[in-house]
Amino acid sequence: MKALRAARMERCIGCHSCSLACSRQVHHFLSWNRAGIRIASAGGLSTGFEAKVCLACHPAPCAEACPSGALVQRRDGGVMQKKSLCVRCGLCAEACPVDAIYLDSENNPYVCIHCGQCVAFCPHNCLEMADLSPREKDGEADHD
């Protein structure tokens, strides 16, 4: 399985093109707040950007916490999202070890589904789709 990785964030200029691409291409809405990838700044206005993105956990704590089955564990890691089943309880966001699930103002969750739609829209090649390592597939990924 391939998973989205923010492999070269030192190149990021904080343009949010990836978030807007996800929002538009995947969720059919244009908003930074409705995307599976978010960019945050740890260093001010021009440096220290970090991508808030799903690590493709296996087992996925968000799927385990979901009472309605709206988030379902993918075979190799990460989750599939069934928005029609979501009860908007927010338990998935609370369970995520890396704060990768964003809840909008109506408590709708947005999480990366590792589709790769955002990769082509990053002007500085910060993102990539990479094969999960055997360690990651076995659920031993670092969550720091």
Contact map, one row per residue, 1 for C-alpha under 8 A:
111000000000000000000000000000000000000000000000000000000000000000000000000110000000000000000000000000000000000000000000000000000011000000000000
111100000000000000000000000000000000000000000000000000000000000000000000000000000000000000000000000000000000000001000000000000001111000000000000
111110000000000000000000000000000000000000000000000000110000000000000000000000000000000000000000000000000000000001110000000000001111000000000000
011111000000000000000000000000000000000000000000000011100000000000000000000000000000000000000000000000000000000001110000000000111100000000000000
001111100000000000000000000000000000000000000000000010100000000000000000000000000000000000000000000000000000000000000000000000111100000000000000
000111111000000000000000000000000000000000000000001000000000000000000000000000000000000000000000000000000000000000000000000001110000000000000000
000011111000000000000000000000000000000000000000000000000000000000000000000000000000000000000000000000000000000000000000000001110000000000000000
000001111111000000000000000000000000000000000000000000000000000000000000000000000000000000000000000000000000000000000000000011100000000000000000
000001111111000000000000000000000000000000000000111000000000000000000000000000000000000000000000000000000000000000000000000001100000000000000000
000000011111000000000000000000000000000000000001100000000000000000000000000000000000000000000000000000000000000000000000000001000000000000000000
000000011111100000000000000000000000000000000000000000000000000000000000000000000000000000000000000000000000000000000000000111000000000000000000
000000011111111000000000000000000000000000000010100000000000000000000000000000000000000000000000000000000000000000000000000101000000000000000000
000000000011111000000000000000000000000000000110100000000000000000000000000000000000000000000000000000000000000000000000000000000000000000000000
000000000001111100000000000000000000001110000100100000000000000000000000000000000000000000000000000000000000000000000000000000000000000000000000
000000000001111110000000000000000000000000000000000000000000000000000000000000000000000000000000000000000000000000000000000000000000000000000000
000000000000011111110000000000010000011000000000000000000000000000000000000000000000000000000000000000000000000000000000000000000000000000000000
000000000000001111111000000000000000000000000000000000000000000000000000000000000000000000000000000000000000000000000100111000000000000000000000
000000000000000111111100000000000000110000000000000000000000000000000000000000000000000000000000000000000000000000000110110000000000000000000000
000000000000000111111110000000110011111000000000000000000000000000000000000000000000000000000000000000000000000000000100000000000000000000000000
000000000000000111111111000001110010000000000000000000000000000000000000000000000000000000000000000000000000000000000000000000000000000000000000
000000000000000011111111110000000000000000000000000000000000000000000000000000000000000000000000000000000000000000001100100000000000000000000000
000000000000000001111111111000000011100000000000000000000000000000000000000000000000000000000000000000000000000000001100000000000000000000000000
000000000000000000111111111111110111000000000000000000000000000000000000000000000000000000000000000000000000000000000000000000000000000000000000
000000000000000000011111111111100000000000000000000000000000000000000000000000000000000000000000000000000000000000000000000000000000000000000000
000000000000000000001111111110000000000000000000000000000000000000000000000000000000000000000000000000000000000000001000000000000000000000000000
000000000000000000001111111100000000000000000000000000000000000000000000000000000000000000000000000000000000000000001000000000000000000000000000
000000000000000000000111111110000110000000000000000000000000000000000000000000000000000000000000000000000000000000000000000000000000000000000000
000000000000000000000011111111000000000000000000000000000000000000000000000000000000000000000000000000000000000000000000000000000000000000000000
000000000000000000000011101111100100000000000000000000000000000000000000000000000000000000000000000000000000000000000000000000000000000000000000
000000000000000000010011000111110100000000000000000000000000000000000000000000000000000000000000000000000000000000000000000000000000000000000000
000000000000000000110011000011111110000000000000000000000000000000000000000000000000000000000000000000000000000000000000000000000000000000000000
000000000000000100110010000001111110010000000000000000000000000000000000000000000000000000000000000000000000000000000000000000000000000000000000
000000000000000000000000000000111110000000000000000000000000000000000000000000000000000000000000000001010000000000000000000000000000000000000000
000000000000000000000010001011111111000000000000000000000000000000000000000000000000000000000000000001010000010000000000000000000000000000000000
000000000000000000110110001000111111110000000000000000000000000000000000000000000000000000000000000001000000011100000000000000000000000000000000
000000000000000000100110000000000111110000000000000010000000000000000000000000000000000000000000000111000000011110000000000000000000000000000000
000000000000000001100100000000000011111000000000001111000000000000000000000000000000000000000000000100000000001100000000000000000000000000000000
000000000000000101100000000000010011111100000000001110000000000000000000000000000000000000000000000000000000000000000000000000000000000000000000
000000000000010100100000000000000000111110000000111100000000000000000000000000000000000000000000000000000000000000000000000000000000000000000000
000000000000010000000000000000000000011111000000111100000000000000000000000000000000000000000000000000000000000000000000000000000000000000000000
000000000000010000000000000000000000001111111011110000000000000000000000000000000000000000000000000000000000000000000000000000000000000000000000
000000000000000000000000000000000000000111110011110000000000000000000000000000000000000000000000000000000000000000000000000000000000000000000000
000000000000000000000000000000000000000011111111100000000000000000000000000000000000000000000000000000000000000000000000000000000000000000000000
000000000000000000000000000000000000000011111111000000000000000000000000000000000000000000000000000000000000000000000000000000000000000000000000
000000000000000000000000000000000000000010111110000000000000000000000000000000000000000000000000000000000000000000000000000000000000000000000000
000000000000110000000000000000000000000000111111100000000000000000000000000000000000000000000000000000000000000000000000000000000000000000000000
000000000001100000000000000000000000000011111111100000000000000000000000000000000000000000000000000000000000000000000000000000000000000000000000
000000000100000000000000000000000000000011110111110000000000000000000000000000000000000000000000000000000000000000000000000000000000000000000000
000000001101110000000000000000000000001111100111111000000000000000000000000000000000000000000000000000000000000000000000000000000000000000000000
000000001000000000000000000000000000001111000001111100000000000000000000000000000000000000000000000000000000000000000000000000000000000000000000
000001001000000000000000000000000000111100000000111110000000000000000000000000000000000000000000000000000000000000000000000000000000000000000000
000000000000000000000000000000000000111100000000011111000000000000000000000000000000000000000000011100000000000000000000000000000000000000000000
000110000000000000000000000000000001110000000000001111100000000000000000000000000000000000000000010110000000001100000000000000000000000000000000
000100000000000000000000000000000000100000000000000111111000000000000000000001000000000000000000010110000000001110000000000000000000000000000000
001110000000000000000000000000000000000000000000000011111000000000000000000001000000000000000000010000000000000000000000000000000000000000001010
001000000000000000000000000000000000000000000000000001111101000000000000000011100000000000000000000000000000000000000000000000000000000000000000
000000000000000000000000000000000000000000000000000001111111100000000000000011000000000000000000000000000000000000000000000000000000000110101000
000000000000000000000000000000000000000000000000000000011111000000000000100111000000000000000000000000000000000000000000000000000000000111100000
000000000000000000000000000000000000000000000000000000001111100100000000100011000000000000000000000000000000000000000000000000000000000000100000
000000000000000000000000000000000000000000000000000000011111111100000000100011100000000000000000000000000000000000000000000000000000000000000000
000000000000000000000000000000000000000000000000000000001011111110000000000000000000000000010011100000000000000000000000000000000000000000000000
000000000000000000000000000000000000000000000000000000000001111111000010000000000000000000111111000000000000000000000000000000000000000000000000
000000000000000000000000000000000000000000000000000000000001111111001111100000100000000000010000000000000000000000000000000000000000000000000000
000000000000000000000000000000000000000000000000000000000011111111100000000000000000000000000000000000000000000000000000000000000000000000000000
000000000000000000000000000000000000000000000000000000000000111111100000000000000000000000110010000000000000000000000000000000000000000000000000
000000000000000000000000000000000000000000000000000000000000011111111110000000000000000000110000000000000000000000000000000000000000000000000000
000000000000000000000000000000000000000000000000000000000000000111111100000000000000000000000000000000000000000000000000000000000000000000000000
000000000000000000000000000000000000000000000000000000000000000001111110000000000000111000000000000000000000000000000000000000000000000000000000
000000000000000000000000000000000000000000000000000000000000001001111111000000000100110000000000000000000000000000000000000000000000000000000000
000000000000000000000000000000000000000000000000000000000000001001111111000000001111110000000000000000000000000000000000000000000000000000000000
000000000000000000000000000000000000000000000000000000000000011001011111100000111100000000000000000000000000000000000000000000000000000000000000
000000000000000000000000000000000000000000000000000000000000001000001111110000111100000000000000000000000000000000000000000000000000000000000000
000000000000000000000000000000000000000000000000000000000111001000000011111011110000000000000000000000000000000000000000000000000000000000000000
000000000000000000000000000000000000000000000000000000000000000000000001111111110000000000000000000000000000000000000000000000000000000000000000
000000000000000000000000000000000000000000000000000000000000000000000000111110000000000000000000000000000000000000000000000000000000000000000000
100000000000000000000000000000000000000000000000000000000100000000000000011111000000000000000000000000000000000000000000000000000000000010000000
100000000000000000000000000000000000000000000000000000011111000000000000111111100000000000000000000000000000000000000000000000000000000010000000
000000000000000000000000000000000000000000000000000001111111000000000000110111110000000000000000000000000000000011000000000000000000000000000000
000000000000000000000000000000000000000000000000000000010001001000000011110011111000000000000000000000000000000010000000000000000000000000000000
000000000000000000000000000000000000000000000000000000000000000000000011110001111100000000000000000000000000000010000000000000000000000000000000
000000000000000000000000000000000000000000000000000000000000000000000111000000111110000000000000000000000000000010000000000000000000000000000000
000000000000000000000000000000000000000000000000000000000000000000001111000000011111110000000000000000000000000000000000000000000000000000000000
000000000000000000000000000000000000000000000000000000000000000000000100000000001111110000000000000000000000000000000000000000000000000000000000
000000000000000000000000000000000000000000000000000000000000000000000100000000000111110000000000000000000000000000000000000000000000000000000000
000000000000000000000000000000000000000000000000000000000000000000011100000000000111111000000000000000000000000000000000000000000000000000000000
000000000000000000000000000000000000000000000000000000000000000000011100000000000111111110000000000000000001000000000000000000000000000000000000
000000000000000000000000000000000000000000000000000000000000000000010000000000000000111110000000000000000000000000000000000000000000000000000000
000000000000000000000000000000000000000000000000000000000000000000000000000000000000011111000000000000000111100000000000000000000000000000000000
000000000000000000000000000000000000000000000000000000000000000000000000000000000000011111110000000000000010000000000000000000000000000000000000
000000000000000000000000000000000000000000000000000000000000000000000000000000000000000111111100000000100011100000000000000000000000000000000000
000000000000000000000000000000000000000000000000000000000000010011000000000000000000000011111110000000000000000000000000000000000000000000000000
000000000000000000000000000000000000000000000000000000000000111011000000000000000000000011111111000010000000100000000000000000000000000000000000
000000000000000000000000000000000000000000000000000000000000010000000000000000000000000001111111001111100000100000000000000000000000000000000000
000000000000000000000000000000000000000000000000000000000000010000000000000000000000000001111111001000000000000000000000000000000000000000000000
000000000000000000000000000000000000000000000000000000000000110010000000000000000000000000111111100000000000000000000000000000000000000000000000
000000000000000000000000000000000000000000000000000000000000110000000000000000000000000000011111111110000000000000000000000000000000000000000000
000000000000000000000000000000000000000000000000000000000000100000000000000000000000000000000011111100000000000000000000000000000000000000000010
000000000000000000000000000000000000000000000000000111100000000000000000000000000000000000000001111100000000000000000000000000000000000000000011
000000000000000000000000000000000000000000000000000100000000000000000000000000000000000000001101111111000000000000000000000000000000000000000000
000000000000000000000000000000000001100000000000000111000000000000000000000000000000000000001001111111000000001100000000000000000000000000000000
000000000000000000000000000000000001000000000000000011000000000000000000000000000000000000011001001111100000111100000000000000000000000000000000
000000000000000000000000000000001111000000000000000000000000000000000000000000000000000000001000001111110000111000000000000000000000000000000000
000000000000000000000000000000000000000000000000000000000000000000000000000000000000000001001000000011111111110000000000000000000000000000000000
000000000000000000000000000000001100000000000000000000000000000000000000000000000000000000000000000001111111110000000000000000000000000000000000
000000000000000000000000000000000000000000000000000000000000000000000000000000000000000000000000000000111111000000000000000000000000000000000000
000000000000000000000000000000000000000000000000000000000000000000000000000000000000000100000000000000111111000000000000000000000000000000000000
000000000000000000000000000000000000000000000000000000000000000000000000000000000000000111000000000000111111100000000000000000000000000000000000
000000000000000000000000000000000000000000000000000000000000000000000000000000000000010101000000000000111111110000000000000000000000000000000000
000000000000000000000000000000000000000000000000000000000000000000000000000000000000000101011000000011110011111000000000000000000000000000000000
000000000000000000000000000000000111000000000000000000000000000000000000000000000000000000000000000011110001111100000000000000000000000000000000
000000000000000000000000000000000011100000000000000011000000000000000000000000000000000000000000000111000000111110000000000000000000000000000000
000000000000000000000000000000000011100000000000000011000000000000000000000000000000000000000000000110000000011111100000000000000000000000000000
000000000000000000000000000000000001000000000000000001000000000000000000000001111000000000000000000000000000001111100000000000000000000000000000
011100000000000000000000000000000000000000000000000000000000000000000000000001000000000000000000000000000000000111110000000000001000000000000000
001100000000000000000000000000000000000000000000000000000000000000000000000000000000000000000000000000000000000111111000000000000000000000000000
001100000000000000000000000000000000000000000000000000000000000000000000000000000000000000000000000000000000000001111111000000011000000000000000
000000000000000000001100110000000000000000000000000000000000000000000000000000000000000000000000000000000000000000111111100000000000000000000000
000000000000000011101100000000000000000000000000000000000000000000000000000000000000000000000000000000000000000000011111110000100000000000000000
000000000000000001000000000000000000000000000000000000000000000000000000000000000000000000000000000000000000000000011111110011111000000000000000
000000000000000000000000000000000000000000000000000000000000000000000000000000000000000000000000000000000000000000011111111010000000000000000000
000000000000000011001000000000000000000000000000000000000000000000000000000000000000000000000000000000000000000000001111111000000000000000000000
000000000000000011000000000000000000000000000000000000000000000000000000000000000000000000000000000000000000000000000111111111100000000000000000
000000000000000010000000000000000000000000000000000000000000000000000000000000000000000000000000000000000000000000000001111111000000000000000000
000000000011000000000000000000000000000000000000000000000000000000000000000000000000000000000000000000000000000000000000011111000000000000000000
000000010010000000000000000000000000000000000000000000000000000000000000000000000000000000000000000000000000000000000011011111110000000000000000
000001111111000000000000000000000000000000000000000000000000000000000000000000000000000000000000000000000000000000000010011111110000000000000000
000111111000000000000000000000000000000000000000000000000000000000000000000000000000000000000000000000000000000000000110010011111000000000000000
000111100000000000000000000000000000000000000000000000000000000000000000000000000000000000000000000000000000000000010010000011111100000000000000
011110000000000000000000000000000000000000000000000000000000000000000000000000000000000000000000000000000000000001010010000000111110000000000000
011110000000000000000000000000000000000000000000000000000000000000000000000000000000000000000000000000000000000000000000000000011111000000000000
111000000000000000000000000000000000000000000000000000000000000000000000000000000000000000000000000000000000000000000000000000001111100000000000
111000000000000000000000000000000000000000000000000000000000000000000000000000000000000000000000000000000000000000000000000000000111111110000000
000000000000000000000000000000000000000000000000000000000000000000000000000000000000000000000000000000000000000000000000000000000011111110000000
000000000000000000000000000000000000000000000000000000000000000000000000000000000000000000000000000000000000000000000000000000000001111111000000
000000000000000000000000000000000000000000000000000000000000000000000000000000000000000000000000000000000000000000000000000000000001111111111000
000000000000000000000000000000000000000000000000000000001100000000000000000000000000000000000000000000000000000000000000000000000001111111111000
000000000000000000000000000000000000000000000000000000001100000000000000000110000000000000000000000000000000000000000000000000000001111111110000
000000000000000000000000000000000000000000000000000000000100000000000000000000000000000000000000000000000000000000000000000000000000011111111000
000000000000000000000000000000000000000000000000000000001110000000000000000000000000000000000000000000000000000000000000000000000000001111111000
000000000000000000000000000000000000000000000000000000000000000000000000000000000000000000000000000000000000000000000000000000000000001111111100
000000000000000000000000000000000000000000000000000000101000000000000000000000000000000000000000000000000000000000000000000000000000001101111110
000000000000000000000000000000000000000000000000000000000000000000000000000000000000000000000000000000000000000000000000000000000000000000011111
000000000000000000000000000000000000000000000000000000100000000000000000000000000000000000000000110000000000000000000000000000000000000000001111
000000000000000000000000000000000000000000000000000000000000000000000000000000000000000000000000010000000000000000000000000000000000000000000111
